Amino acid sequence: MTDRNNSIPSISVSYARNGSSAKVNSLGMRPMQERAYERRGEQYLLIKSPPASGKSRALMFIALDKLYNQGLKQAIIVVPEKSIGSSFNDEPLSQFGFWADWHVAPKWNLCNAPGADNGGKVKSVGAFLQSDDKVLICTHATFRFAVDEYGVEAFDNRLIAVDEFHHVSANPDNKLGLHLGQFIARDRVHIVAMTGSYFRGDAEAVLTPQDEGRFDTVTYTYYEQLSGYEYLKQLDIGYYFYSGSYTEDILKVLDPSEKTIIHIPNVNSRESTKDKIREVEHIIEELGDWQGADPETGFQLVETPDGRILRIADLVDDNPTKRDRVVAALKDTAQKNNRDHVDVIIALGMAKEGFDWIWCEHALTVGYRSSLTEIVQIIGRTTRDAPGKTRARFTNLIAEPDASEQVVTEAVNDTLKAIAASLLMEQVLVPRFEFKPKNPDSGPEEGFDYGDGGYDPEKCNVGFNYETGQFQIEIKGLSEPKSEEATRICREDLNEVIATFVQDKTSIERGLFDEELVPEELTQVRMGTIIRERYPNLDEEDLEAVRQHAVAALNLTQQAKQTVLGDTNGGSEPVANTAFIDGVRKFVMDVRELDIDLIDRINPFSQAYAILAKTMSEDSLKQVAAVIAAKRVSIPYEEARALAVRALQFKKERGRLPDINSQDPWEKRMAEGVAALQRYRAQQNAPEDRGGDMNA
């Protein structure tokens, strides 16, 4: 690794710090909790909200209302792992203005009970269902076994609250997802689902579209959450590359003065040395001279070259005596507000979801994590607000390719996944977009700031609502969704659509490394295909509206990022909290006319390539490009068919088919698609030739 890698985040977002996230209303509710409580009467409620925004307490408020004002018998809280069960411990809510307290009888918090999930705990669920008590807490696993044992009908007239909802999947092999589908089909329970990350690493749907349509969604964005903080004002996310062993170069991205969680690589990954204990020892040696272990906490004490003593929590060591002492010390509630309690935490599978260390300033993860959800959860460890903490960052260290062909291919895959994760996080962290078609009747809306000159009826305007953290952007030629479902998708699901797109391997490979790419092949054809597959019940008009909204959100974020990162100049000083807003406005002002055709002509991955070219060595970049170029083939059948559909649209608008000799690259590509589809159909009519031609 060289020093060129130290100071180039792939995204840097700044926030206003207006303190609203911590303000409470007369019932003791923070803004997200108040928003969720307003929807407490919904039978099916999905709460999408970042870590530390107060989802657990929001559920308490809603559950108490359902139990005492809506006539439900009981509430069952389902969490992914036992440690998260503590988030739902007793809370004296009445002390802060609410009309009741939250109480869980100790015997019904099965996260604290001994034994296996499929055993006595299942019997306890059965006993609870027969009791007059109100609240039970158990793990996802216990709940799955209990539903298998007693059937969905045993849970009628109860609230099922699923924490960390992203663990669910519509895949038939996902038992919890299957059970939820059965509950929704029976329609005799209320469901509250909560998640800080609605993405799955495999881009698989959490619910089927018809089931998801039953849910009312409460969304509280990262932008709202972080803008409402008192201290934290900047979040940086970057992927960095190294060669050799990561333990030798880790200090080039690790600042010992920052409170840091280091996640070392999985033992099966390329980055692992296969000796996790030695890796921890290497990191400690790089940080300074070992001074022994603290007998009370088990933390490793290390003296740095400048004479400071670092307190390092090792969660990698499997020795139960040692690790239990360290875990207990990290959970010590008396030390929660003590910034000096611990300096560095080194973990492998721990300290992710639900782990609360408000002082964490840097999450350093070695090796790509295959799940976007896991990355979001790790980043969430840094986004807590704490006195004196103005900047937080997430760093993903990835091994550069070397000469071995297999390793090069693996490295390329990891690189593409890291870029996809970065692109997605950019969408998650910025304000919400609301796009409107520009027409003669367009005008300003109350609550939106349209910049220094105010609203201009002659131009496409960019309005921003500082209170809600929402953009309103006018675009010429924009299609509006017609159906209720398409409107919901454009309002709530654009990030899920973008998640699928940026994880599409062919799209990201071509977007980054195909110099002959016509951007519309991605923005129109590939994005269109993805939306058609994801929402098969939408009609053509709605499919096109969703496609345009998703492409606009992705490309406007990328164009604004170019301005923001240009202003930071590679430094660590926070830029103005209006930088992203200013970046969007600058792009719209700089173009002659903001229309959907212009947006479709932007390669969504061009800014990601610019970052990649600065962080990866030139030789490695060439290797990656060569690996991807070697796989390039002629137009596949599905793409040819999609291009032909676009060609028919072109004919309707222009009165002629696209010309294969056109100087316009998109018109030429559509014509090539038509020719390719004709060849495929000719092959289908000549069976004796099909095998050889199709494999060519």
VEXZA-526811 format. One record per residue (C-alpha): residue in three letters; x, y, z. Coordinates in steps of 0.25 Angstrom, whole numbers, padded with zeros to 4 digits, always signed. Example, Ala and Ser with C-alpha at 12.3 -4.5 7.8 and 13.67 -1.06 7.14 Angstrom:
// VEXZA-526811
ALA+0049-0018+0031
SER+0055-0004+0029
//
This chain:
// VEXZA-526811
MET+0000+0000+0000
THR+0004+0014-0003
ASP+0001+0027+0004
ARG-0008+0031-0008
ASN-0019+0023-0002
ASN-0020+0030+0011
SER-0029+0042+0009
ILE-0039+0039-0003
PRO-0053+0035+0003
SER-0062+0030-0008
ILE-0073+0038-0001
SER-0073+0049+0009
VAL-0086+0055+0015
SER-0088+0066+0024
TYR-0100+0069+0033
ALA-0106+0081+0040
ARG-0105+0077+0054
ASN-0118+0084+0058
GLY-0120+0075+0071
SER-0135+0071+0067
SER-0132+0056+0068
ALA-0131+0057+0083
LYS-0143+0066+0085
VAL-0155+0059+0091
ASN-0170+0063+0091
SER-0179+0063+0103
LEU-0180+0048+0102
GLY-0165+0046+0103
MET-0164+0042+0088
ARG-0153+0046+0079
PRO-0156+0050+0065
MET-0156+0036+0058
GLN-0163+0030+0070
GLU-0174+0041+0069
ARG-0175+0038+0054
ALA-0177+0023+0056
TYR-0187+0025+0067
GLU-0196+0034+0058
ARG-0197+0021+0050
ARG-0200+0012+0062
GLY-0214+0008+0057
GLU-0208+0001+0045
GLN-0210-0014+0045
TYR-0197-0016+0037
LEU-0186-0006+0039
LEU-0172-0005+0034
ILE-0162+0004+0041
LYS-0149+0007+0033
SER-0140+0015+0042
PRO-0125+0016+0044
PRO-0117+0010+0056
ALA-0119+0019+0069
SER-0132+0026+0064
GLY-0140+0019+0075
LYS-0147+0007+0068
SER-0148-0001+0081
ARG-0155+0010+0089
ALA-0164+0013+0077
LEU-0169-0001+0077
MET-0172+0000+0092
PHE-0181+0012+0090
ILE-0188+0005+0079
ALA-0189-0009+0086
LEU-0195-0002+0098
ASP-0206+0005+0090
LYS-0209-0008+0083
LEU-0210-0016+0096
TYR-0218-0006+0104
ASN-0226+0003+0093
GLN-0227-0006+0081
GLY-0231-0019+0088
LEU-0220-0028+0085
LYS-0217-0040+0094
GLN-0202-0040+0095
ALA-0189-0035+0088
ILE-0178-0044+0084
ILE-0165-0037+0081
VAL-0156-0045+0072
VAL-0141-0042+0071
PRO-0129-0048+0063
GLU-0120-0052+0074
LYS-0121-0052+0090
SER-0112-0040+0092
ILE-0122-0031+0085
GLY-0133-0035+0095
SER-0128-0026+0105
SER-0132-0014+0096
PHE-0146-0017+0101
ASN-0144-0018+0116
ASP-0153-0010+0125
GLU-0154+0005+0123
PRO-0161+0015+0132
LEU-0168+0022+0120
SER-0178+0030+0129
GLN-0166+0037+0135
PHE-0165+0044+0122
GLY-0179+0047+0119
PHE-0185+0034+0114
TRP-0198+0028+0120
ALA-0192+0015+0123
ASP-0179+0008+0126
TRP-0172-0004+0118
HIS-0171-0016+0126
VAL-0166-0030+0123
ALA-0168-0041+0133
PRO-0154-0048+0135
LYS-0159-0062+0131
TRP-0164-0057+0118
ASN-0151-0051+0113
LEU-0147-0064+0107
CYS-0134-0057+0102
ASN-0129-0058+0116
ALA-0134-0072+0118
PRO-0124-0084+0118
GLY-0125-0096+0108
ALA-0127-0097+0093
ASP-0137-0090+0084
ASN-0144-0103+0080
GLY-0147-0108+0094
GLY-0152-0102+0107
LYS-0153-0089+0101
VAL-0163-0093+0091
LYS-0171-0099+0102
SER-0170-0085+0109
VAL-0176-0079+0097
GLY-0188-0088+0098
ALA-0189-0085+0113
PHE-0189-0070+0110
LEU-0200-0072+0099
GLN-0209-0078+0110
SER-0206-0067+0120
ASP-0211-0054+0123
ASP-0198-0047+0123
LYS-0196-0037+0112
VAL-0181-0037+0106
LEU-0171-0048+0102
ILE-0158-0046+0096
CYS-0151-0058+0088
THR-0141-0060+0077
HIS-0145-0062+0062
ALA-0141-0076+0064
THR-0150-0079+0076
PHE-0161-0072+0069
ARG-0160-0081+0056
PHE-0160-0094+0065
ALA-0172-0089+0072
VAL-0180-0086+0060
ASP-0176-0100+0055
GLU-0181-0106+0068
TYR-0194-0098+0070
GLY-0198-0093+0056
VAL-0201-0079+0052
GLU-0215-0079+0057
ALA-0210-0080+0071
PHE-0205-0066+0070
ASP-0218-0059+0066
ASN-0221-0045+0071
ARG-0207-0043+0075
LEU-0196-0033+0071
ILE-0184-0040+0065
ALA-0172-0030+0065
VAL-0160-0034+0057
ASP-0147-0026+0060
GLU-0136-0026+0050
PHE-0146-0029+0039
HIS-0135-0031+0028
HIS-0132-0045+0033
VAL-0146-0049+0027
SER-0146-0053+0012
ALA-0157-0056+0002
ASN-0149-0068-0002
PRO-0157-0081+0002
ASP-0145-0086+0009
ASN-0146-0075+0019
LYS-0155-0080+0030
LEU-0158-0067+0036
GLY-0162-0061+0023
LEU-0171-0073+0020
HIS-0177-0072+0034
LEU-0180-0057+0032
GLY-0186-0059+0018
GLN-0195-0069+0025
PHE-0199-0059+0036
ILE-0202-0049+0026
ALA-0211-0059+0018
ARG-0219-0062+0030
ASP-0220-0047+0034
ARG-0222-0049+0049
VAL-0210-0043+0055
HIS-0204-0029+0055
ILE-0189-0028+0050
VAL-0179-0017+0053
ALA-0166-0020+0045
MET-0154-0011+0048
THR-0140-0010+0041
GLY-0128-0001+0040
SER-0125-0007+0027
TYR-0135-0012+0017
PHE-0124-0018+0007
ARG-0120-0032+0006
GLY-0106-0036+0001
ASP-0112-0045-0010
ALA-0122-0034-0014
GLU-0134-0043-0011
ALA-0147-0038-0007
VAL-0151-0037+0008
LEU-0166-0039+0005
THR-0173-0043-0008
PRO-0179-0030-0015
GLN-0193-0034-0011
ASP-0190-0036+0004
GLU-0181-0023+0004
GLY-0193-0015-0002
ARG-0201-0018+0011
PHE-0191-0011+0020
ASP-0191+0004+0023
THR-0177+0009+0023
VAL-0171+0019+0033
THR-0157+0024+0028
TYR-0148+0032+0036
THR-0135+0034+0027
TYR-0121+0035+0031
TYR-0121+0049+0026
GLU-0131+0053+0036
GLN-0125+0045+0047
LEU-0111+0051+0046
SER-0115+0065+0043
GLY-0123+0065+0056
TYR-0110+0061+0064
GLU-0103+0071+0073
TYR-0089+0067+0071
LEU-0086+0058+0059
LYS-0086+0066+0046
GLN-0078+0058+0036
LEU-0078+0043+0031
ASP-0068+0038+0021
ILE-0068+0024+0014
GLY-0057+0019+0006
TYR-0051+0006+0000
TYR-0036+0005+0000
PHE-0026-0005-0006
TYR-0014-0011-0001
SER-0004-0022-0005
GLY+0003-0032+0003
SER-0002-0035+0017
TYR-0012-0025+0023
THR-0006-0025+0037
GLU+0007-0019+0031
ASP+0000-0007+0025
ILE-0012-0005+0035
LEU-0007+0008+0041
LYS-0008+0015+0028
VAL-0023+0015+0030
LEU-0024+0013+0045
ASP-0022+0026+0053
PRO-0019+0021+0068
SER-0025+0034+0073
GLU-0039+0030+0068
LYS-0048+0021+0075
THR-0048+0009+0066
ILE-0055-0004+0063
ILE-0046-0013+0054
HIS-0053-0025+0048
ILE-0042-0035+0043
PRO-0045-0044+0031
ASN-0053-0056+0031
VAL-0043-0068+0032
ASN-0049-0073+0019
SER-0046-0060+0011
ARG-0034-0056+0002
GLU-0030-0046+0012
SER-0029-0055+0024
THR-0015-0061+0028
LYS-0023-0073+0034
ASP-0017-0070+0047
LYS-0027-0060+0054
ILE-0019-0060+0067
ARG-0006-0056+0060
GLU-0014-0045+0052
VAL-0018-0039+0065
GLU-0004-0040+0071
HIS+0001-0033+0058
ILE-0009-0021+0059
ILE-0005-0019+0074
GLU+0010-0020+0070
GLU+0008-0009+0060
LEU+0000+0000+0070
GLY+0011+0000+0080
ASP+0018-0008+0092
TRP+0009-0018+0099
GLN+0009-0015+0114
GLY+0000-0026+0119
ALA-0015-0028+0121
ASP-0024-0021+0131
PRO-0028-0031+0141
GLU-0042-0025+0143
THR-0046-0023+0129
GLY-0037-0033+0121
PHE-0033-0021+0111
GLN-0019-0022+0105
LEU-0011-0010+0109
VAL-0002-0004+0098
GLU+0007+0008+0099
THR+0008+0016+0086
PRO+0021+0023+0081
ASP+0016+0036+0086
GLY+0014+0030+0101
ARG-0001+0028+0101
ILE-0007+0015+0107
LEU-0017+0009+0098
ARG-0028+0000+0104
ILE-0031-0011+0093
ALA-0043-0021+0095
ASP-0039-0034+0088
LEU-0052-0041+0084
VAL-0045-0051+0074
ASP-0039-0060+0085
ASP-0048-0072+0087
ASN-0043-0074+0101
PRO-0057-0073+0108
THR-0051-0068+0121
LYS-0044-0057+0114
ARG-0054-0053+0104
ASP-0066-0053+0115
ARG-0058-0044+0123
VAL-0056-0034+0112
VAL-0070-0035+0107
ALA-0075-0032+0121
ALA-0066-0020+0122
LEU-0071-0015+0109
LYS-0086-0016+0114
ASP-0083-0010+0127
THR-0094+0001+0127
ALA-0086+0009+0138
GLN-0076+0011+0127
LYS-0085+0015+0115
ASN-0082+0030+0116
ASN-0068+0028+0119
ARG-0060+0031+0106
ASP-0047+0026+0112
HIS-0052+0012+0116
VAL-0047+0006+0103
ASP-0040+0011+0091
VAL-0040+0000+0080
ILE-0048-0013+0079
ILE-0043-0024+0070
ALA-0054-0034+0066
LEU-0057-0044+0055
GLY-0072-0048+0056
MET-0076-0039+0068
ALA-0078-0024+0070
LYS-0088-0022+0059
GLU-0103-0022+0059
GLY-0108-0017+0072
PHE-0095-0013+0078
ASP-0095+0000+0084
TRP-0082+0008+0087
ILE-0086+0023+0085
TRP-0071+0027+0084
CYS-0068+0019+0072
GLU-0062+0028+0061
HIS-0056+0018+0051
ALA-0061+0005+0047
LEU-0049-0002+0039
THR-0053-0015+0032
VAL-0043-0024+0026
GLY-0048-0032+0014
TYR-0061-0030+0006
ARG-0074-0034+0014
SER-0083-0041+0004
SER-0096-0035+0011
LEU-0100-0020+0009
THR-0108-0022+0021
GLU-0095-0025+0029
ILE-0088-0013+0024
VAL-0099-0004+0027
GLN-0100-0010+0041
ILE-0085-0008+0043
ILE-0085+0006+0038
GLY-0097+0008+0048
ARG-0087+0006+0060
THR-0080+0019+0056
THR-0093+0028+0054
ARG-0096+0030+0069
ASP-0096+0044+0074
ALA-0086+0047+0086
PRO-0079+0059+0092
GLY-0067+0064+0084
LYS-0069+0054+0073
THR-0071+0062+0060
ARG-0066+0052+0049
ALA-0068+0037+0047
ARG-0063+0028+0036
PHE-0064+0014+0030
THR-0052+0008+0023
ASN-0053-0005+0015
LEU-0039-0010+0013
ILE-0038-0019+0001
ALA-0026-0027-0005
GLU-0021-0023-0019
PRO-0021-0033-0030
ASP-0008-0041-0031
ALA-0002-0049-0043
SER-0011-0062-0040
GLU-0023-0063-0049
GLN-0032-0069-0039
VAL-0028-0058-0029
VAL-0029-0047-0039
THR-0044-0052-0042
GLU-0047-0052-0027
ALA-0041-0038-0025
VAL-0049-0033-0037
ASN-0062-0038-0031
ASP-0059-0032-0017
THR-0055-0019-0023
LEU-0068-0018-0031
LYS-0076-0022-0018
ALA-0069-0011-0010
ILE-0073-0001-0021
ALA-0087-0006-0021
ALA-0088-0004-0006
SER-0082+0010-0006
LEU-0092+0014-0017
LEU-0103+0009-0009
MET-0099+0015+0004
GLU-0098+0029-0004
GLN-0113+0027-0007
VAL-0116+0024+0007
LEU-0109+0035+0014
VAL-0114+0047+0005
PRO-0127+0054+0006
ARG-0139+0048+0000
PHE-0143+0052-0015
GLU-0157+0055-0020
PHE-0157+0057-0035
LYS-0167+0065-0042
PRO-0169+0067-0057
LYS-0167+0082-0062
ASN-0179+0088-0069
PRO-0185+0101-0071
ASP-0194+0099-0058
SER-0181+0096-0049
GLY-0179+0106-0037
PRO-0173+0107-0024
GLU-0178+0099-0012
GLU-0178+0104+0003
GLY-0167+0099+0012
PHE-0157+0098+0000
ASP-0144+0107-0001
TYR-0141+0109-0016
GLY-0128+0116-0014
ASP-0123+0130-0015
GLY-0132+0134-0027
GLY-0144+0127-0022
TYR-0153+0120-0031
ASP-0151+0122-0046
PRO-0163+0118-0055
GLU-0155+0118-0067
LYS-0145+0107-0062
CYS-0145+0094-0055
ASN-0144+0097-0040
VAL-0138+0090-0029
GLY-0145+0092-0016
PHE-0140+0087-0002
ASN-0148+0086+0011
TYR-0138+0087+0022
GLU-0148+0082+0032
THR-0152+0069+0025
GLY-0139+0067+0018
GLN-0145+0065+0005
PHE-0142+0070-0009
GLN-0152+0074-0019
ILE-0146+0074-0033
GLU-0153+0078-0046
ILE-0149+0070-0059
LYS-0155+0072-0073
GLY-0161+0060-0079
LEU-0162+0052-0066
SER-0173+0041-0066
GLU-0181+0041-0053
PRO-0186+0028-0047
LYS-0201+0025-0049
SER-0204+0014-0040
GLU-0204+0014-0025
GLU-0193+0003-0024
ALA-0184+0010-0034
THR-0186+0023-0026
ARG-0182+0016-0013
ILE-0170+0010-0020
CYS-0165+0024-0025
ARG-0167+0029-0011
GLU-0162+0018-0002
ASP-0154+0007-0011
LEU-0145+0015-0020
ASN-0133+0011-0011
GLU-0137-0004-0012
VAL-0138-0003-0028
ILE-0124+0004-0028
ALA-0118-0007-0019
THR-0122-0018-0029
PHE-0117-0010-0040
VAL-0103-0006-0034
GLN-0101-0021-0030
ASP-0104-0026-0044
LYS-0090-0031-0048
THR-0091-0028-0063
SER-0096-0014-0061
ILE-0085-0010-0052
GLU-0074-0017-0060
ARG-0079-0010-0073
GLY-0081+0003-0066
LEU-0067+0004-0060
PHE-0059-0003-0071
ASP-0066-0003-0084
GLU-0060+0009-0092
GLU-0070+0007-0103
LEU-0082+0007-0094
VAL-0094+0015-0098
PRO-0100+0019-0084
GLU-0115+0017-0088
GLU-0111+0002-0089
LEU-0111+0003-0074
THR-0120+0014-0070
GLN-0131+0010-0080
VAL-0129-0005-0084
ARG-0123-0011-0072
MET-0130-0003-0061
GLY-0143-0005-0069
THR-0141-0020-0069
ILE-0138-0021-0054
ILE-0151-0013-0050
ARG-0159-0021-0060
GLU-0154-0034-0052
ARG-0156-0028-0039
TYR-0170-0022-0041
PRO-0176-0031-0051
ASN-0190-0026-0049
LEU-0188-0012-0053
ASP-0192-0007-0066
GLU-0183-0001-0077
GLU-0185+0013-0073
ASP-0183+0011-0058
LEU-0170+0002-0061
GLU-0165+0014-0069
ALA-0168+0024-0058
VAL-0161+0016-0047
ARG-0149+0014-0056
GLN-0148+0029-0059
HIS-0149+0032-0044
ALA-0139+0022-0040
VAL-0129+0026-0051
ALA-0131+0041-0047
ALA-0128+0038-0032
LEU-0115+0030-0035
ASN-0109+0040-0045
LEU-0113+0053-0038
THR-0106+0047-0025
GLN-0094+0044-0034
GLN-0093+0057-0040
ALA-0095+0064-0026
LYS-0084+0055-0021
GLN-0074+0060-0031
THR-0076+0075-0025
VAL-0075+0070-0011
LEU-0062+0062-0012
GLY-0056+0073-0021
ASP-0059+0083-0009
THR-0052+0074+0001
ASN-0040+0073-0008
GLY-0036+0060-0001
GLY-0035+0066+0012
SER-0042+0062+0025
GLU-0048+0076+0029
PRO-0063+0075+0029
VAL-0069+0083+0017
ALA-0082+0091+0019
ASN-0094+0083+0023
THR-0101+0089+0010
ALA-0090+0083+0001
PHE-0099+0072-0005
ILE-0111+0082-0007
ASP-0101+0092-0014
GLY-0096+0080-0022
VAL-0109+0076-0027
ARG-0113+0091-0030
LYS-0100+0093-0037
PHE-0102+0082-0046
VAL-0116+0086-0050
MET-0111+0100-0053
ASP-0099+0096-0061
VAL-0107+0087-0071
ARG-0115+0095-0082
GLU-0127+0087-0079
LEU-0130+0077-0069
ASP-0139+0066-0076
ILE-0140+0051-0074
ASP-0132+0049-0087
LEU-0120+0056-0082
ILE-0121+0048-0069
ASP-0122+0035-0077
ARG-0109+0039-0084
ILE-0100+0039-0071
ASN-0093+0027-0068
PRO-0097+0024-0053
PHE-0083+0018-0050
SER-0074+0029-0056
GLN-0071+0035-0042
ALA-0069+0022-0036
TYR-0058+0019-0046
ALA-0052+0033-0043
ILE-0050+0029-0029
LEU-0045+0015-0032
ALA-0034+0021-0041
LYS-0029+0029-0030
THR-0029+0018-0019
MET-0024+0006-0027
SER-0010+0005-0034
GLU-0010+0007-0049
ASP-0005-0008-0051
SER-0016-0014-0043
LEU-0026-0005-0050
LYS-0021-0010-0063
GLN-0022-0025-0058
VAL-0036-0023-0054
ALA-0040-0016-0067
ALA-0033-0028-0074
VAL-0041-0039-0066
ILE-0054-0032-0069
ALA-0051-0029-0084
ALA-0048-0044-0086
LYS-0062-0048-0082
ARG-0069-0038-0091
VAL-0078-0045-0101
SER-0087-0041-0113
ILE-0101-0035-0109
PRO-0108-0046-0100
TYR-0122-0050-0105
GLU-0130-0043-0093
GLU-0122-0030-0096
ALA-0125-0031-0110
ARG-0140-0032-0108
ALA-0140-0020-0098
LEU-0132-0012-0108
ALA-0142-0016-0119
VAL-0154-0011-0110
ARG-0146+0002-0108
ALA-0145+0003-0124
LEU-0160+0001-0125
GLN-0162+0013-0116
PHE-0152+0021-0124
LYS-0160+0017-0137
LYS-0173+0022-0130
GLU-0166+0036-0127
ARG-0158+0038-0140
GLY-0166+0030-0150
ARG-0154+0021-0154
LEU-0146+0010-0148
PRO-0132+0013-0142
ASP-0121+0014-0152
ILE-0109+0005-0150
ASN-0100+0015-0157
SER-0104+0027-0148
GLN-0094+0036-0142
ASP-0103+0036-0129
PRO-0097+0024-0121
TRP-0110+0021-0114
GLU-0118+0020-0127
LYS-0107+0011-0133
ARG-0107+0002-0121
MET-0123+0000-0122
ALA-0121-0003-0137
GLU-0110-0014-0133
GLY-0120-0019-0123
VAL-0131-0021-0134
ALA-0120-0028-0143
ALA-0116-0037-0132
LEU-0130-0041-0129
GLN-0133-0044-0143
ARG-0120-0053-0143
TYR-0125-0060-0131
ARG-0139-0062-0137
ALA-0133-0068-0150
GLN-0125-0078-0141
GLN-0138-0082-0135
ASN-0143-0085-0148
ALA-0131-0093-0152
PRO-0129-0104-0141
GLU-0117-0110-0147
ASP-0109-0097-0146
ARG-0114-0093-0132
GLY-0105-0100-0123
GLY-0092-0095-0129
ASP-0097-0081-0131
MET-0102-0080-0117
ASN-0089-0084-0111
ALA-0081-0075-0120
//
